[in-house]
Amino acid sequence: MATIPPGRSFSSADRTAMRAIYRRCCDDLGLGGGSGHLHEALARAITSRYAAGSTDPERLAAHALKAARRAAQRPRGLWTAMIAVFMRSQPGAGRA
């Protein structure tokens, strides 16, 4: 996976475009607000491809969804899984 070059910044238009793709992918996956490993996989996939020059929203969304689905299939560590269960059991968890 491509990485973002050090010192690379995105214009306001770039950030708006990436945000729209991210939100679309979250909707497609049924993810609410928050930050979890699937959110991180989406963001990483979108920003790395965008930094590499890929700006087509359809292709970026397809790539990001594929990356998130792969991340969902990977087993998480015991500690991470325990924290996720604990956070889901807290009143108000997952509400932004």
GROMACS elastic network, one bead per residue, 0.5 to 0.9 nm:
[ bonds ]
;  ai    aj funct       b0    kb
    1    45     6  0.78303   500
    1    48     6  0.72085   500
    1    49     6  0.81879   500
    2    45     6  0.85566   500
    2    48     6  0.53006   500
    2    49     6  0.66872   500
    2    51     6  0.81300   500
    2    52     6  0.69169   500
    3     6     6  0.89381   500
    3    44     6  0.85958   500
    3    47     6  0.83525   500
    3    48     6  0.53059   500
    3    49     6  0.83076   500
    3    51     6  0.77683   500
    3    52     6  0.81495   500
    4     7     6  0.84836   500
    4     8     6  0.66601   500
    4     9     6  0.89942   500
    4    47     6  0.73513   500
    4    48     6  0.56749   500
    4    49     6  0.87422   500
    4    50     6  0.89195   500
    4    51     6  0.59242   500
    4    52     6  0.77976   500
    5     8     6  0.54827   500
    5     9     6  0.89754   500
    5    51     6  0.78537   500
    6     9     6  0.87897   500
    8    51     6  0.80883   500
    9    51     6  0.89776   500
   10    13     6  0.79528   500
   10    14     6  0.56713   500
   10    15     6  0.62396   500
   10    51     6  0.83326   500
   11    14     6  0.50454   500
   11    15     6  0.62691   500
   11    16     6  0.85784   500
   12    15     6  0.51474   500
   12    16     6  0.61309   500
   12    17     6  0.86242   500
   13    16     6  0.50503   500
   13    17     6  0.61512   500
   13    18     6  0.86211   500
   14    17     6  0.51490   500
   14    18     6  0.61672   500
   14    19     6  0.84970   500
   14    50     6  0.84381   500
   14    55     6  0.88010   500
   15    18     6  0.51186   500
   15    19     6  0.59489   500
   15    20     6  0.85617   500
   16    19     6  0.50816   500
   16    20     6  0.62376   500
   16    21     6  0.87536   500
   17    20     6  0.52341   500
   17    21     6  0.64146   500
   17    22     6  0.86954   500
   17    55     6  0.85559   500
   17    57     6  0.79086   500
   18    21     6  0.51158   500
   18    22     6  0.60764   500
   18    23     6  0.86168   500
   18    43     6  0.84827   500
   18    46     6  0.67301   500
   18    47     6  0.72480   500
   18    50     6  0.78879   500
   18    55     6  0.87575   500
   18    57     6  0.82647   500
   18    60     6  0.88309   500
   19    23     6  0.61119   500
   19    24     6  0.85032   500
   19    43     6  0.88223   500
   20    23     6  0.52076   500
   20    24     6  0.61248   500
   20    25     6  0.86206   500
   20    57     6  0.87978   500
   21    24     6  0.50814   500
   21    25     6  0.61866   500
   21    26     6  0.86393   500
   21    46     6  0.78387   500
   21    57     6  0.64158   500
   21    58     6  0.84089   500
   21    60     6  0.73952   500
   21    61     6  0.59595   500
   21    64     6  0.88081   500
   22    25     6  0.51480   500
   22    26     6  0.61976   500
   22    27     6  0.86689   500
   22    39     6  0.85039   500
   22    42     6  0.66469   500
   22    43     6  0.66687   500
   22    46     6  0.73746   500
   22    61     6  0.75347   500
   22    64     6  0.81633   500
   23    27     6  0.61704   500
   23    28     6  0.85779   500
   24    27     6  0.51175   500
   24    28     6  0.61988   500
   24    29     6  0.87115   500
   24    61     6  0.76882   500
   25    29     6  0.61905   500
   25    30     6  0.84347   500
   25    31     6  0.84399   500
   25    42     6  0.75363   500
   25    61     6  0.62778   500
   25    62     6  0.84783   500
   25    64     6  0.73197   500
   25    65     6  0.62827   500
   26    29     6  0.51686   500
   26    30     6  0.59200   500
   26    32     6  0.69937   500
   26    33     6  0.84670   500
   26    38     6  0.88891   500
   26    39     6  0.75899   500
   26    42     6  0.81981   500
   26    65     6  0.87089   500
   27    31     6  0.60995   500
   27    32     6  0.76923   500
   28    31     6  0.78012   500
   28    65     6  0.82567   500
   29    65     6  0.78293   500
   29    68     6  0.87319   500
   29    69     6  0.87886   500
   31    34     6  0.83732   500
   31    38     6  0.84517   500
   31    39     6  0.80552   500
   32    94     6  0.73286   500
   32    95     6  0.81165   500
   32    96     6  0.86556   500
   33    39     6  0.88413   500
   33    94     6  0.67676   500
   33    95     6  0.70424   500
   33    96     6  0.61609   500
   34    39     6  0.76388   500
   34    94     6  0.62596   500
   34    95     6  0.77806   500
   34    96     6  0.70810   500
   35    38     6  0.78412   500
   35    39     6  0.55786   500
   35    40     6  0.68893   500
   36    39     6  0.52124   500
   36    40     6  0.61796   500
   36    41     6  0.86125   500
   36    84     6  0.87136   500
   37    41     6  0.60703   500
   37    42     6  0.86408   500
   37    68     6  0.82807   500
   37    71     6  0.72649   500
   37    72     6  0.79531   500
   38    42     6  0.62018   500
   38    43     6  0.86176   500
   38    67     6  0.85885   500
   38    68     6  0.52988   500
   38    69     6  0.78836   500
   38    71     6  0.64433   500
   38    72     6  0.66340   500
   39    42     6  0.52141   500
   39    43     6  0.62385   500
   39    44     6  0.85820   500
   39    68     6  0.76709   500
   40    43     6  0.51505   500
   40    44     6  0.59714   500
   40    45     6  0.84512   500
   40    68     6  0.83523   500
   41    44     6  0.52077   500
   41    45     6  0.60519   500
   41    46     6  0.85604   500
   41    64     6  0.73759   500
   41    65     6  0.87871   500
   41    67     6  0.62399   500
   41    68     6  0.52798   500
   41    69     6  0.88861   500
   41    70     6  0.89320   500
   41    71     6  0.67114   500
   42    45     6  0.52696   500
   42    46     6  0.61585   500
   42    47     6  0.86092   500
   42    61     6  0.87248   500
   42    63     6  0.87677   500
   42    64     6  0.50560   500
   42    65     6  0.68199   500
   42    66     6  0.88745   500
   42    67     6  0.67343   500
   42    68     6  0.56818   500
   43    46     6  0.52432   500
   43    47     6  0.60496   500
   43    48     6  0.83827   500
   43    64     6  0.77075   500
   44    47     6  0.53955   500
   44    48     6  0.59376   500
   44    49     6  0.84557   500
   44    64     6  0.81948   500
   44    67     6  0.89805   500
   45    48     6  0.54461   500
   45    49     6  0.61837   500
   45    50     6  0.84543   500
   45    60     6  0.80055   500
   45    63     6  0.70164   500
   45    64     6  0.51680   500
   45    65     6  0.87009   500
   45    67     6  0.66502   500
   45    68     6  0.83996   500
   46    49     6  0.54578   500
   46    50     6  0.59779   500
   46    51     6  0.85087   500
   46    60     6  0.61208   500
   46    61     6  0.75247   500
   46    63     6  0.77470   500
   46    64     6  0.58981   500
   47    50     6  0.50082   500
   47    51     6  0.59307   500
   47    52     6  0.84869   500
   48    51     6  0.51592   500
   48    52     6  0.62726   500
   48    53     6  0.89096   500
   48    54     6  0.89903   500
   49    53     6  0.65235   500
   49    54     6  0.55230   500
   49    55     6  0.78540   500
   49    60     6  0.71413   500
   49    63     6  0.86267   500
   50    53     6  0.51931   500
   50    55     6  0.56689   500
   50    56     6  0.87952   500
   50    60     6  0.77679   500
   51    54     6  0.73071   500
   51    55     6  0.87814   500
   52    55     6  0.89074   500
   54    57     6  0.85850   500
   54    59     6  0.80298   500
   54    60     6  0.71649   500
   55    58     6  0.88467   500
   55    59     6  0.80129   500
   55    60     6  0.69587   500
   56    59     6  0.55016   500
   56    60     6  0.60777   500
   56    61     6  0.85592   500
   57    60     6  0.50865   500
   57    61     6  0.59418   500
   57    62     6  0.84893   500
   58    61     6  0.52203   500
   58    62     6  0.61673   500
   58    63     6  0.86288   500
   59    62     6  0.50975   500
   59    63     6  0.61079   500
   59    64     6  0.85172   500
   60    63     6  0.51472   500
   60    64     6  0.60379   500
   60    65     6  0.85239   500
   61    64     6  0.50757   500
   61    65     6  0.60135   500
   61    66     6  0.84761   500
   62    65     6  0.52388   500
   62    66     6  0.61857   500
   62    67     6  0.86719   500
   63    66     6  0.51459   500
   63    67     6  0.62211   500
   63    68     6  0.87114   500
   64    67     6  0.50319   500
   64    68     6  0.61567   500
   64    69     6  0.85893   500
   65    68     6  0.50979   500
   65    69     6  0.61207   500
   65    70     6  0.85726   500
   66    69     6  0.51856   500
   66    70     6  0.62383   500
   66    71     6  0.86523   500
   67    70     6  0.51330   500
   67    71     6  0.62035   500
   67    72     6  0.86803   500
   68    72     6  0.61325   500
   68    73     6  0.87529   500
   69    73     6  0.64588   500
   69    74     6  0.89486   500
   70    73     6  0.52577   500
   70    74     6  0.65638   500
   71    74     6  0.52779   500
   71    75     6  0.83632   500
   72    75     6  0.77853   500
   72    76     6  0.88711   500
   73    76     6  0.89823   500
   75    78     6  0.89988   500
   76    79     6  0.82449   500
   76    80     6  0.62999   500
   76    81     6  0.62026   500
   77    80     6  0.53318   500
   77    81     6  0.62032   500
   77    82     6  0.86490   500
   78    81     6  0.51177   500
   78    82     6  0.60970   500
   78    83     6  0.86491   500
   79    82     6  0.51285   500
   79    83     6  0.62489   500
   79    84     6  0.86598   500
   80    83     6  0.52009   500
   80    84     6  0.62112   500
   80    85     6  0.87487   500
   81    84     6  0.50875   500
   81    85     6  0.62918   500
   81    86     6  0.86134   500
   82    85     6  0.52053   500
   82    86     6  0.61213   500
   82    87     6  0.85975   500
   83    87     6  0.60166   500
   83    88     6  0.85554   500
   84    87     6  0.51872   500
   84    88     6  0.62161   500
   84    89     6  0.87277   500
   85    88     6  0.52330   500
   85    89     6  0.63831   500
   86    89     6  0.52383   500
   86    90     6  0.66746   500
   87    90     6  0.53495   500
   87    91     6  0.86603   500
   87    93     6  0.61807   500
   87    94     6  0.82193   500
   88    91     6  0.80041   500
   88    92     6  0.86575   500
   88    93     6  0.57710   500
   88    94     6  0.72794   500
   89    92     6  0.88300   500
   89    93     6  0.73001   500
   90    93     6  0.54285   500
   92    95     6  0.57763   500
   92    96     6  0.87545   500
   93    96     6  0.84654   500
